[in-house]
Amino acid sequence: MSPRVIREPLNDRQCLVLHDPVNGKRYVVSSRLSAEAKVTHATVGPGTSVRPYGLTSDGRGTISARAGCRT
């Protein structure tokens, strides 16, 4: 697969970062993948999930992050 073939189905993926003012933590919620993007992920990438995941204090996704979006 060429980089373009891989990238195109994934271009529509969006992530929203939510901040909890009570505990100061940030969480990422990602959009759902299209059927074509799911096939691409299954072929070349890690598994996908729409479950929210936490961010570390330096902004990188946590080790257990499975949503597929990175900020």
ABEGO torsion letter per residue (X at the ends): XBAAAAAAAAAABBBBBBBBAAAGBBBBBBBBBBAAAAAAAAAABBBBBABBBBBBAAGBBBAABAAGBBX
